[in-house]
Amino acid sequence: MSSNIRTTSRTKNETIPFETVIVIPPDGGWGWVIVAAAFICNMIIDGSLYTFGIFLDDIASTFDVPKTKIAVISSVLSGFYYLSGPFVCALTNTIGFRFVGMAGGFGAALAIFITSQWTVLWPVFVTHGFCCGIAFGMVYVPSVLVIGFYFERWRALATSLASTGSSVGIIAFPAVIKIALDGFTWRFQFCCLAGMFIVVGLCALTYKPLKSIKLEPPDNILPTIESRGTAQEGEGMSLTSKFSRLTSYHNKAYPTAADFYRESNVLKELSQETIGGSTSILNSNAVVSRSSLCSRLTKTSRGPFNCLQPVAEEDEKAGCCPCIQRCNCSRCICYKRRKEPIARPMYRDDIFYGASLNKLPQYTSATRGPSSVASQSTRVIDYHLSVTRVAAQRDVREKYSCCPYPVKRTLVTMLDVSILKSRSFLFLAISGFFTTLGVYVPFVYIVERAQQKGINSKNAYFLLSVMGMANAVGRIVIGVMASLPHFNALLVSFLMVFSGGIATLVSSVWHVYEWQIGFACVYGSSIACLSAMRTVVIVDLVKLENLTTALGVTLVFQGIAAIISMPTVAVIISAMDDDYDAAFYFGGSVVTLGAIFLIPIQLMHYKGRRNVV
């Protein structure tokens, strides 16, 4: 019977996950260079995105159109910035952080330069709206994902430092445009901006891929697991059941690496002999001596595996493992390092999680225990296996397909609208839609409104910088608060979004400069939670295994809202005789409405916790 099982498993090798590739973050070293590079990328991208309003007057004068029509360009830009997210993730999952980031930086530079040369308006919507929106996304997504690959213990700090670049960009761009480039046309300023994005493309060069580690089970472990039908924790589903679902492209259809190896002591062997003995094996370019490694493991092995072996190439087990050729044991496992590592970031459940990993049950359960070096190494491996989904054989074989398997798997996972069946997430998505509908209004129109109400140009530009300063402070404060043991991310998000909406509404009550400074401080700090708390709230509501799907659907909601935002505001301003206060009334109303949609989520969350107690 075992032979029949083995034959069946081999004939279905197109869908049975046969490889597990994990990456152990170095938690420092070159990672801090990447943090600095991501900081620069975020500074230039979000600086140019959020401060587009400073160009409204000049561009409108050049093309002789209303300023509200120019503002629609920023709406298209921000909309495709969001909507490109799932597709850029799929591309990054296939070709890596570096190439996608470089293409985005250089592509944005080219699109902005071409924009500066147009003599008619409609192509600007294509080059600076559509093309730049996608290019910005191609830089931003790798800048987020690569930090998750390089950091574990210091991930929250690294993410906070990199994201603060957005705030610095909002602070710096008005000063650069108004002071350093004052007197130059917007065309020359756009050429300078294109040069900045060349720097962004060069920064993406630092996104060096980490050496990955491949674990290969022996031929007979899969039939053993299938025949035993081991139940999964929290799901009540056997691996056999999971294998039967692998015709799906969805990440959740695939077991985690921890599930896959649960039936063996391979985790214990790998951690104690390889990780615990020499952590440098994981992240260095050194090749482990096959004979010495195998002899060490053979002497100390206590589980069903007698050999733990480095493998050099795909499908060359017999040719490249002389130890295994000589070994008479029936059960062997290969511990593999590729020449070209393929570590798919989108196969990790925690890749988008930017807060402290101590908040995750997967991490706390894996890291709880004794503090010896060997046990620490075991816990590191245990956590990474628990959040890494295994790959199918076609994942490697479809190298030249126009839509390869990693792309399909990422898109299916991130665009799975069935997650909207969760009422709490549905409210969260609607909240994000309304919040995004109004969040860009103050950034685009605060300078124009200030000048319309009699504030001089220099002080009007400074209001944007104040928003950036307050935003930076807000990010730092939220980062500190998020590390507290009983931090309620959903409640804090509600309070901050609500305060931002109310502040926008009352900002038109009094137009003196001091009042506008106060508004800029409150609004800038309040919207800091939108990016800082988003993944934390999602994980609290739908758990870590659904984070990728939830974030993909959220980006679609936000992208649609961003696209229709400025056209709607343009109609309102036109109907109110070009009074920019109307835009702030609209923006404040929809942001406040977005906060109100968070209230039912808090009630459902509280009710669920009370029922559990």
N, C-alpha and C positions, 0 to 999 in steps of 0.2 A: 504493500500500500504506500509505503514511503517513496518508492520509486515513481509511482503514479503521481504523487503530489509534486515531486521534484520536476517531472516532465511538464506538468501543467504550469508550474511556476515559470519555467523557462520559455514555454511557448507564449506566455503572456508578458514577456519582458518589455513590451512597449509601454505597458501601463503600470507595472509593479515598480515602486520606488526602489532603485538599486544603489543609490549613492547618497551619502550624507557629507556635505561639505560645511565645515564650520570655521569661523575666524575668532581667534582669541584677541581681544583688544589689548594693545600695549599700555593703554591708560597713561599716555604721556609721550615723551620723546618727539618724534616727528608729528605726532598728533597736535601738539601746540602750534607748530607751523601751520597746520591745516586750519586750526581755529583762527589764527591771524588772517589767513587767506580768506576764510569764510566771512570774517568780520569786514574785510575790504569789499568783498562781493555784495554783502547785504547793504553796506553803506552806500555803494554806488547805485544798486538796483532800487532800493526803497527810497533813497534820496531823490532820484530822478522821478520815481513813480508818485510819491506823495507830494512833491513840490512842483508838479506840472503847472499849477495855477500861476506861478510867477511868469510863465511865458504867454499867458492868455492875451494880454494887451498887445504885445508886439506881433504875435502871429495873426491876431484878428485884424490889426491894421494893415498888415502885408496883403492879406487875401480879401480885405474889405468885407468881412462877415461879422455877425454878432459874436461876442465872446462866448456865449452859451453854446454856440455851434462848435467852437474850438474845444470846449470842455468835454464834448462827446468823445473826442479822440482819447482822452484819458480814461473814459468809461470803457471803450473798446480795449484799450491796453490792459487795464486791470481785469476785465472780464476774461480775456484769453490767458492772462497770467494765471488765473484760477483754473480755467477749463483745461489748460494744457497739462495740469498736474498729473492725472492718471496716465496720460500718454507718455510724458517725460519719465515717469516712474518705470513704465514698461521698457522704454528705451535704455534707461540706466541699468535696469535689471539684465539687459542683454549685452551691452557693450561697455559698461562701467562708468564710474563717476567722472574720470578725467576727460574722456573724449566728449561726453555730453556737455560738461561744463565749459570746455574750450569752445565747442561749436556754438553754445549759447552766447558766450562772451563776444567772440568774433562776429557772430551773426548779428547781434544787437548793434555792434559798432558799425557794421555795414549798413544796416537798416536806418540807423540814426543819421549817418552821413548822407545817404540817399534822400532822406526826408528833408535835409537842409537844402537840397538842390531843386525841389519841386517849385514850379511856378503856378500850379493849380492846386486846389485844395483836396479833391477827392482821393488822389493817390496817398496823401498823408495818412488817411484812415487805414490804408493797407500796410504801409511801411512802418509807421510809428504806432499804429493801433494793433493790427493783427500780428505782423511779423515780430515787433518788439515784445508784445505780450508773450508769444511762444518762446522767444529767445530768453526773456527774463526768467520764465519758468524753467528753462533748460539750465540755467545757472543756479537758481534757488534750490531746486529739488536735490541735485547732487551735494550742494553745500549743507543741506540738512541731513541727508542720509549718511554722508561720509563720517560725520561726527559720531553717529550711532555705531559705526564700525570701529572707530578708533578709541572710544571711551566706554568704560563700564562704571567704575567707581566714581570717576569725576565727570560723568556725562552731564549731569545737571549744570555744573559750573561751566563746562565747555560750551554747552548749548546757550547758556545765558550770555557768556562773553561774545559768542558769534552773533547772536541775535541783537545785541546792543548796537551793532553796526548800523542797523536800521534807524535807530534813534539818532546816532551821530550823523547819519546822512541827512536827516530832516533838519538837524541843527546847522550843518555846514553848507548845504546847497544854497539856501537863500543868501548867506553871506558871500559865498563865492560868486554867485551870479550878480548880486547887487554891487559888491565892492570890487572884486578882482576883474570882473568882465563888464562892469558898468560902462556904457557908451558904445559897446559893440552890439551888432544886430543879433537877433535870435539865431540866424543862420550860422554865424561864427560861433555862438555859444553852443549850438548843437554839434558843430565840428569838434569842439573841445570835449563835449560829452561823449562823442564817439571815441575819442582818444582814451577817455577813462575806461570805456568798456573793452578796449584792447588790453588794458591792465587787468581787467576782470578775467579775460581769457587766459592771460599769463598766470594769474593766481590759481586758476583751475589746474594748471600743470602740477601743482603741489599735491593734488588729490591722488596720491600714489596708492595703488591697490595693495592690500595686505596679503601676505602669504596665507593661503588657505590650507586647511587640513582635511583630507578626505578619509572617511572611515568606510571600509568595505566589509560587509558581513560575509562569512563563508557560505558556500552553496546550500548547506543543509540547515542554516539557521532560519531561513524564511519558511520552509515547510514546517519546521518545529513550532514556530510562532503561529502559523496558520492552523496547525492541528490542535494546538492548545487553546486557541481562541481567547487569549488573555483579555480580561476586561480592562477598560481604560478608566482612569480616575475621573470622576465627575461626569462621565458621559455614558457609562454603561455600555460601551460599544467595543466589540472585539476588533483586533487588527484584521481578521478575516473580513468583517463587515466593512472596514475602512477600505481594504483593497478592492472590494467589489464596487466601490464608488469612484475608483480612480479614472473612469472615463470622463469625469468632470475635470474642468480646468481650475476649479476653485481651490484656493489654498487649504481651506478647511477639510477638503476631501482627502488630504494627505496627512498621515500621522506625523507627529513630531519625531525627531531623532531619538528622544528619550523613550518614546513608545516603541520605536523600532528595535531598540537594543535592550528593552526591559527584561527579556528572557535570558540574558547572558550576564556574565560578570565583566563584560568588555569595558564598561565605564570604570570599574574599579581597577582593572588591569592598566588601562590607558592612563588614568590619572596617577596611579602610584608609581608606575615604572617610567612613564615618559614625561608627564607634566611635573609630577612631584620631584623627579630626579633632576630634570634640567628644563626649566621654563624656556631657556633660550632656543630649544629645539623648535618651539612653535613659531617664533618670530624671526629667526635668523635664516640665512641662506645655507647653513651647513647641512650636509647630508649625513644622517645618522648611520653609523656602521651597522650593516645588516646582521653580520655574524654576532657582534657584541650585544646588540639589542635583543636578538632572538635568544642568545644564550642566557642573558639576564632574566628574560621573561620565562624561559623554560624552567629555570631554577626556582623562581618564586611564584610561579602561577598556581593559583588555587581554584580557578574556575574551569569552565569547559574549553577555554582557548589556551593553547600551548605556545602560540607564536603571535607576536605583534610586529608587523613588518612594514617598513617603508616600501612603497611601490613607486616606480618612476614614471610609468606611462600607462595610458588607458588600454585595457584588454591585453596586457602583456604580463600577466601574473606568472605564467610558467617561465617566460623568457627572462624576466628581470628579477626574479626572486629565487636565487639558487638555494637559499636556506629552505624554502618551502619545497623545492624539488627534492631535496634530500630528506625532508621531514616525513616520517612515516605516520604522523598523527593524522587523524581523520578530520579534525576540526582546526582550522586556522583562520586568522583574521588579518587583513592587510590594513596597515596604517599608512595612508598614501599622501604624498606631496606631488602635485602636478608641476610640470614645467610652466604651464599656463594656468594658474588657479582660476577656477570658476566658482566664486562665492556670490550667490545671488542675494542681494540685499533684501529684495521683496519677499524672500522665503522666510524671513525672520518676523515673528509676530511683534517684536518690540522695536522695530527699526525706526518708527516715527516717534517713539516715546522719548520726550526730551527732559523729563523731570528726573528726580532721584529714583534709581531702581529699587531703593529700599521700600518704596511704596507698593511694589509689585509682589503679590503672593508667590509667584514663581521664583522670584529672587530671594525673598526672605526664607522660604522653605528650603531652598537649595543651599543657602549660606548659613543656616543654623546648625550649630554643632561645635565640636572641638576645634582648636585653633592651631593645630600642627601644620607644618608646611604641606605634608601630603594631603591632609584633609582639606586644606584651603584649595589646593589644586583640584582635588576631586569636586569640590563645590562649584568652582569656576566652570569646569567642564559640564557638570550636571545642569547648571543654569542654561548654558548655551545650547545644550542638546534639547532642553525643554521648550525653547522658543524658536527652534529651527525646524522648518518643515523639510521633509526629504524630497528629493527630485526624482522624476521618472527618467527612464533610459532615453526617451525621445528628447529630453531636455538638452542632452549633449549632441545627439545625432543630427538634429535639425539646425545645422550651422548656416546653411545657405538658403533657407526658406525666406520668402518675402515677408512673412509674418511668423517668425519662429515661435516655438513653444513657450519660452519665457515671456514673450510679449503677450500671447494669448492668456496665459495663466495670470499675469498681473492685471490685465484689463478686466478679465472676468471677475477677479477678486475685488478690485477697487470699484467696479460699476455694478455691483450686485444690489439692486434696489430692494431685494427681499428684506433687507435689514430695516426698512421702513415699517415693517410689521411690528417692530418694537415701538410702543407708544412713546416711551421716554425719548428715544432717539428721534422719532418723528417731530416731536416738539422742539428738540435741539436743532434739527435741520431747518425748521421753519424760523426759529429764533435767529439762526445764522443768516438766513435769507434776508429778513427785515433789517438786521443789524448792518449787513453789508450794503443794503440799499441806501443807507444814509451815512455810513461811516466816512466816506470820502468827501462829503459835501463841505465840511469846514476846511479841509486841506485845499480844496480847489478854489473856494470862494472867499476865504477869510481876508486875503489881501485886497481883493476887489471891493468887498463890502467896507473894509476899513477906509479905503481911499474914497469910496462913495460917501461915507459919513464924515469926511473931513480930516481923517488922520493922515499925516504926511507919509510919503512913500517909504522912507527909511524905517519908520516905526511900524508900518504895515508889514513889511518884509520880516521884521524882527519877531512878529507874532508867530510865524511858522517855526522859527528857531526856538522860541519858548515852548511850543508844543513838543519839539524834539527833546528838549531838556527834561521836561516833565515826564515824557514817555520813558526816557532812560531811567529816571528815578523810580518810576512805577514798575519797570521790569525788575530792578534790583530788589525793591521791597517785596514784590510778589515772589521772587525767587527765594528770599529768606523765609517768608511766611509759608511757602509750600513745603519747606523742610520740617515744619512743626508736626508733631505726631497726629494731632486730631484736626488737621487743616481741612476745611470744607471748601473744595474748589468750586463747586456749583454755587454755593451761597455767595462766595466772594465775587464770582463772575457776574452774578445777578446784581449785586450792589454796585459794582464798578460800571457795568453797562448802563444800568438805570441812571446812575449819577452823570454819566456822559451824555445820555439823552436829555435829561432835565437841564444840564448846563447849556446844551446847544439851544434848547427852547428859550431859556431866559437870557441868552447872550444878546438878544435884540432889544431887551428892555432898556438898556443904557449903552450908549455908544462912546462913552469916554474911554480914553486909552487904558486907564487903570482897570476898568471893568473888563475890557477885552483881554488884558494880560491875565486876569484871574480866570477868565473862561479858558484861555489857552492852557493854563496850568492844570485845571481840573480835567479838561477834555483829553489832553495829552497823556496824563497819568491813567485815566480811566480806561482808555482803549488798549493799554499795555497788556491787559488780561486776555485780549482776543487771541493772540498767538501763544502767549505764555501758558495759559490754562486750558487751551483747546484739547490737547491730547489727554491731559489728566482727567478732564470732565468726561470725555468719551470712554476712557478705560473704567471710570467709576460706574458708568451707566451700562455698557455693553461688554465689558471684560476685554482683556488684552487680545484674545484671539480674534476679536472682531474690529480691532483698531484700524487695520488697513482698509477694510471695507467701509467702515464708518467715515473715515477721513476722505476717501475717494468720493463718496456720495455727498459729503458736506462741501467739498470743493466744487461739485457741479451746481449745487444750490447757490453757493456764493458767486460763482462765475456768472450765472444767469442774472442774479441780482445786480452785480456790478455793471453788466452790459446795459441794463435798462435804467440804471440809476440816473446818469447825467441827462439822457434824453427826457426823462420824466421831469427832472429839475428844470431843464431848459423851457419846457412847456409852462411850468408853474411861474417861472420868472417872467416869461413873456406875457402871461396873463395878468401879472401884477405890475405891469409898467416898468419892468427892469429893476424892481426893488429886490436886492439880494437878501433882505431879511426873510423873504418868502422861502428861499432855499433852506435857510437855517430852521425855519418852522417845520418844513417838510422833513429835513434830516433828523432833527431832534425827535419828531413824532415817531418816525419809523424805528429809530434806535431804541426809544423807550418801549415801543411795541415789542421789539425783539427781546428786551429784558423781561417784559411781562410774560412772554411765552416760556420763560425759564421757571416761573412759579409752579405750574403743574408738575414739572419734572421734580422739583424739590419736594412737593407734597407726595408724589408717588414714591420717591426715594425714601422719604421718612416713613411712609406707611409700610413699605417693604421691610425696612429695618425693624420697625416695631413688631411686625408679624413674626419675624425671625426670633426676636427676643421673647 
